[in-house]
Amino acid sequence: MENIPHRNNGSYVLGSERERYAQIAAKRYVADPSIQAIADEPSRSRSFANGLLHCDTDVEVRPRSVPGRRRASRS
């Protein structure tokens, strides 16, 4: 499977380069890694990878599996 290029110098990823990132991320996500695993490969943030999948692909993103938070008990 193709790797996402490592280009994290704080600049925006736009145009054809963003489309390429999105295609690679979509293929990897369908193969069942987590969004965090996709983000870690090119040393980008989870929100970057999430934005690619939500905005730039037709992939249906799975809901996060976050355990329920406990409420602080009030006395």
Order of alpha helices (4+ residues) and beta strands (2+ residues): alpha-alpha-alpha
